[in-house]
Amino acid sequence: MKPIKLSLWGLFLLLSGLWLLADTLAPQPFNYFALRAVVMQYSGVLAIGVMSAALLLAVRPRWLERRLRGLDKMYRLHKWLGISALVLSVLHWWWAQGTKWMVGWGWLVKPPRKPGPELAPESLEALLRGQRKLAESLGEWAFYAAAALLALALIKRFPYHLFVKTHKLLALAYLVLAYHSVILIKFAYWSQPIGWVMAALLLSGTIAALWVLTGRVGAGRKVQGVVESLCPYPELRVLETAIQLQPGWPGHRPGQFAFVTSQQSEGPHPYTIASAWNPDSRRIVFITKALGDHTSELPTLLQQGSPVTVEGPYGCFDFDDGHARQIWIGAGIGITPFISRMQQLAQAGGPAPQIDLFHPTADYSQAAIDKLTADAAAARIRLHILVSGKDGRLDGEHIRATVPDWADASIWFCGPPGFGQALQREFAAHGLPAKRFHQELFEMR
């Protein structure tokens, strides 16, 4: 979480600091309408600034993925930038619209507008000022649309395929809000550092929005394939799908994931890769659990020979932290990245790794357990399976008792977010440095 928090607060501090170099929150004379003018500028700069950053992350730039430690972290930052943009936009809208209502209700008396300096008709400032009414009107309606779309994105029960389609419309709303911002940002800002940074953010956001609207996101990382085999595990509500990829896949590291499109109407879904990469076979495996409408229908939608599109690979949950001693925790379907890593270790050979893998699960399939046991044996990894109701609940105390030298290890967790956070807090309380607890934030909305 540290890169997310640093990036989010770093952007706020950067924009706030540069804005304060150009303006003030204590205008003279200090009154409601003078304060309204500067707060609207400040909130507007912050709102469009964080929205621009969110649009940039939406195109999945490779150069940012490693710096933010994975696309899962990028998407979490994207989510918090979107929430911040919504809050700031509502604040900005209230100072604009709420003031008009209070004047209409007689609560406030609007002072007479002071005439501004005479501008040459052909000047840039005069050109921008002439579009203020249009920019205000378009910006208000774009705000309503963006607020509704952002609210839908935060409703987990809103169907994923509809979320993908409606969320794309935010790029269109952004273009209108970018025009609104260019026109209404105080003209004096453009000759100062805050203006230069805003120009860069608006340009980047505009390019990103056009990239989204033209369907170019991830276009250079897509490879076609066909379903080679399907292996259902009904007791687990899980489907293992092997896909034969056409040439072009760059290979992947264990723990990475990809976006898979099996139906154009549904759009791409992210799945963790559950196989090591062999360029000779070009075969990739995904293990999916029936957690929603689409994943529940996969066993009937997919069949041998079905065409699919695979985009990726993404992610930095790659087990590469310099620690030979590791503890892995794959809870439920979170076992998937560890299967990929075990297969890679088995292929590579070499000395036996110092790894303990804990797999707590509520559901049980002997066939799946036999396969997992075989993978662990081939990789020479110590496997600990805990079935709920029979073996008790996995917690930090159980792990520390099973692995006496846990303090020398790094921990890799994939599973329910709340479970991972509880384990991280418990191990931190026992002295494990935060940088040695790795957790995949596998939530794309």
N, C-alpha and C positions, 0 to 999 in steps of 0.2 A: 504493500500500500504506500510505501514511502515515496516512490517516484510519482504516484498520482497526486498525493498531497503537495509535494514540492512543486509540481508543474502547475497545479490549480492555484495555489497561493502565490506562486512566483508570478503568474500572469496577472493576478489581481494587483499585486504590489507594484509590478512594472507599470501597468496602465495608470494606477492611482498616483504613483510617484511622478510620472511624466505629466499627468494632467495637472497636478498641483504646481508644477513648474510653470504652467501656462495660465492657471486660473486659481481661484480661491473659493472656499466654502464660507468665507466671512466677507461678503461684498459690502461696500460702503456706498451709500447709506444702507444699513442692514434692515431690511423689511421683508415681508412675506414674498412679494413679487420678485425682488432682487434675488432672494434665496431660491425661489422656484426656477429662475433662469439658470443659475449655476448647477443646481441639483439635476435639472433635466439634461444639461450638457454632460455632467459627470456620469449619471446613470445610463445615458445613451451611449457614451463611449465604452463603458464597461459591458453593457448588454451586447452591442454589436461586436465588440472585441472578443468576448468569450464565444459568441455564436460563430464567428469566423474561425476560431480555433477548433470548435467542434466540427465544422464542415471540413476542415483540413484533415482531421483524424478520420472522418467518414470514408475517405478514399483509400485508407489503409496504406499510407506511405511506408515503404520498406525502410527508409533511412531513420524513421522514428521508432520502428518496432523494437529494435535491439536497445535503443536508448531508454525506452519506457518498459523494457523487460517483458515484451510480448504483446500480441494483439489483444489478449484478454484484458491486460492493464490499460491499453489504449482505449478499448471500448468502455471500460469503467470510467476513465477520465472523460470520454465523450459524453457519457451519461450525466456526470456531475457538471460538466460544462453546460449541457442542455438544461438541467435543473436551475443552474445559476442564471442562465439567460432568461428563463421563464420568470424567475423571481425579480430580476432586475428590470425586465420589460414591463411587468405589472407595476412596479414602482414608478418607472418612467411614465407609463400610461396614466397612472393615477395623478401624478403631479400636473400632467397636461389636461386630462379630461375632468378630474375631480375639481380642479381650480375653476374651470368653466362652469361646472354645476354650482359650485359655491357662490360664484358671482351671480348666476341666474337666480339662486335662492335668496340673494340679498345678504349673504353672510360675509362677503368680501366686496370691496369697492375697487374696481380695476383703475389704476392711475392712467392718466392720458399718456399715449405713446409719444415718446420723444422722437423728434425727427432725426434720422441718421444722417451721416455725411453724404453729400452729393457724390454720386458715382457716375463715371463715364458709361454711357449705354453699352459700349462694346467691351467693357471690362468683364473679367471672369466673375468677380464678386457680384456684379449686377446681373449677370446671366444666372447664377445660382440663386440669388435672391428672388428673381422673377419666377422661380419654380417652387417656392416655398409652399404655397397653398396646395398644389398638386402633390408634393412630397408628403405633406401632413396627412392628406386624405388617403393616399395609397398606403402610407405607413400604418395608419390606424387599422385599416381592413386587413393588411398583412399581419399585424399583431394579433388580431382576433383569430385568424386562420392558424398562425404559428402556435398560439397558446392552446388551441383545441388539439392540434396535432401532437404537441408535446405532452399534453395531458393523456391522450390516447396511448402514447408510447410508454407511459408509466403504469398503465393498467395491465397487469400480467395476464388477466383473463381475456384480454382482447386477442383474437386469433392471430397467430404468427404471420400467416400469409397476408392478412389484411394489414397488419403492422408494417410489413415490408413495403407494401404498395403506398400506404398513407404516409409513412415516414419519408419516403422519397419526395413527397410534395413539399416538405420543409425546405428543400433546396430552392424551389420556386419562390416560396415566401421569403427566403433569405435574399434573393436577388432584388426583390421589391424593397426590403428593409435596408439593403446596402445602398440603393438609390436614395431612399429617405435619409440615410445617414450622411451621405456625401453632400446633399443639399443643405441639411440643417445643422451639421457640425459648424461651430463658430469658425468663420473664415480665417481669423487670426491664428487658429491652431495649425493650419496647414504649413505655415512657415516655421514651426517649432517641432522639437522631437516628438511630441505626442502626435502631431499630424503625420510625421514620416512613418511612425510605427502603425498608425491607423491605416494609412495608405497601403502599407505592405500587407496588413491583415485583411483589408477589404479586397485587395487584388487576389490574394491567396484564396480567400473564401469564395470569391466570384468564380475563379477558375475551378475550384473544387465543386461548387454547385453545378456548373456546366458539365463537369465530368460525371457527376451523379445522374443528372437529367438525361444525358446521352448514353447512359448504360455502360460507361467505360471503366467503372470500378472493378479492379481485379482482372481486366480483360487480358492482360499479358501473362497471367498466371493460371489460365484455364486450359485444361486438357480433357479431351473426350475419352470416354471409356464405355465398356459394356459389362453388365453383371455376369460374372463367371460362375458363381455358386452362392447359394443361400443356405444357412444353417440356423434354424430357429431353436430357441431354448424356451419352451412354453412356460415352464415353472418359474422362470425368471422374467418373463415378458420381454425377452431379448432376442434380437436378430443379428446374426453375424453375416456380413455381406462381403464377398470377395469380388473385386473389380479388376478387370484387365484394362490397363491404360494404354492409350496410343503413345507414340514417341512424343517427347516434349516435357515430361515430368522431370523436374530437376533433382528429384530425390528428397528425402525428408529425414529428420532426426527423430529418434524416439521421443514421445511426449508432445509432438506437434499435432496440429489438427488441420482440417481442410473444410471448405464449404462444398457441399454436394447438392447438385440439382438433379432431381429425378422427374420432376414435373415443372414445366415452365409456369403454370398457374400458381404453384406453391412458392416458387423461388428457392434460393439456396439455403440450406441448413448446415450449421457447423457440427462436425463430428470429430472426435479424437481418433487418430490413426492407431490401429491395433496390430500393426505388422512392421517388421523391419524391412528396409528397402533393398531390393535386389534388382539392379538395372537390367539384368539378363531376362528376368521373368516379367518385369514391369507389372507386378501384382500388388494391390493395396487392399487392406482389409479394414472395415469399420464395424464396430459393435454398437448397436443402438438399442435403447430401452424405450418401451412404450410409455412415454411421459406426457403425450399430448395427442391431438387428433391425427396429425401427420405421421408421427412415429408409430402410432397404434395401427395405422393402415398400411405401413410399409410391407408387411408380409403378404398382403394381397395385391398391393400396387406393383411390387417388383417381381420379376421372374427372370430366369436365366436368359441372357441375351438382351435385356432391357438397356437402352442407351442412357448414360448419365454424363454429367459434366462435373469435373472435380477441379476446384480452385484452391491453390495454396502452394507450398505449405506455409502455415503461420504458427506463431507461438515460440516461447523461449523456456518452456518447462522441459528442459533437455538433459537434466541430471548432471550438468557440467558445472560444478562449483568448486572443484579442486579437492574435495574430501573423498578419500578412499572408503571411509566408513560411512555408510548411509542407512537410514531407516525409511522405508517406504510405507505409506498408508493409503491403500486404495479402497475406499468405502463404497460398496454397491457397484454401480456402473463406473465409478471412479477408478476401477482396476484397469481400465483400458490402456492408459499410457504406459503402465508398468509391464503389460503384456508385450508391447512393442519393444521396450528396453530389454526385457529378458530374451526376446528372440535375437536382438542385435548382439547381446553378450554371448549367447550360445554360438552365433555365427563367427564371432571374432575369436573365440577361444581365449587362451592366455590364462594367467593365474586366477584362482577362485576369488570372486569379489567378496568384500566384507559387507554384505547387505542382508537385512531382515525385512521381509515384506509381510505386512499385516493386512488381511482382507476381511473386514467385518461385513456381514451381509444379513439381510432379513429373509431373503429367499434362498432356496437351495436346489441345485441341480447337480446330480452326481456326474453327469457327462461333462458339465462345465468345470466342476471341481477337478475331475480327472485330467482335463486338458490343461488347466492352470497349474496343477501339480507337475505335469510333465514339462511344461515350460520352465518352471522354477528349478526342477532337477537338471534340465539341460543347461541352464544358466548358472547352476550351483549356488542358488540363493535359498536362504532359509525362509520357508513359507509358514505363516501362522494364520489359520482360518478360524474365524469366530462367527458362529451362526446364532443370531438373536434367539433368545428363549432357551438355548441349550448351553451356550458357552459364556453367556453374560455379555455385558457391554464393554466395548474397548474404551479405555481411558489412558491418561498419561501414566498413572501408577502401574497399570498392567504392562505397558510398553517398557517402562524403566526396570520393572522386575524381570522381564524377559530378556532385555538387552542391558546387561550391567554396565557396559562401556558406552552408554547412550550419550554421555557428555562429550565424547570425542566425535560424534556423528553429526551429519546434517540430516534434516528431516524433509521429506518430499510428500506432500499430501494432495490427494485429489478426491473430491467427494462433496457432500453437502456443505455449503459455506459456513453455516453456523457451527457444525461439528469441527471444522478446521480451525475456526477462530477460537473456539473453546480450548482445543489442544494447544494452539500457539500461545494463548495466555497462560496455560498451565505450565508449559515448558519454559516460558520466559520467567515465570515466578521461581523456577528451579535453576535459573541461571543460563539458559540457552540463549545465545545472541540472536536477535531478531533476524539478521541476515542469513542465518543457517536454517530457517524454517521457510520452505518454499511451498506456496499454495497456488494452484491454478484457479483463476476467477472465471470459470467457464459459464458466463452469462452474457449473452450478446444483446440484451435489451434491458 
